[in-house]
Amino acid sequence: MEEKITDIEGLAGLIQRTMASKEDLQTLASKEDLSRLEEKMDDGFRGVNARLDLVREDISDLPAIRHELQDLRQRVERLEKQSV
């Protein structure tokens, strides 16, 4: 249940209990910390994106390769039938 504030001392106590202290604020990340983290993430994602680009290039040829394999399979089957 919420505490009912009836005087200045009650208000002062509420502020003191709920307001962050200097020590609390020192544990938070600084702008510099966040900037370094952003740089690391950018570098990491740059590497991931480069690898994904390579994979996309590799799989972009799959339809053509699939067609070639199907053609080769048919040719092998014809050769096998001729040799029997």
Secondary structure, 3 states (H helix, E strand, C coil): CCCCCCCHHHHHHHHHHHCCCHHHHHCCCCHHHHHHHHHHHHHHHHHHHHHHHHHHHHHHCHHHHHHHHHHHHHHHHHHHHHHC
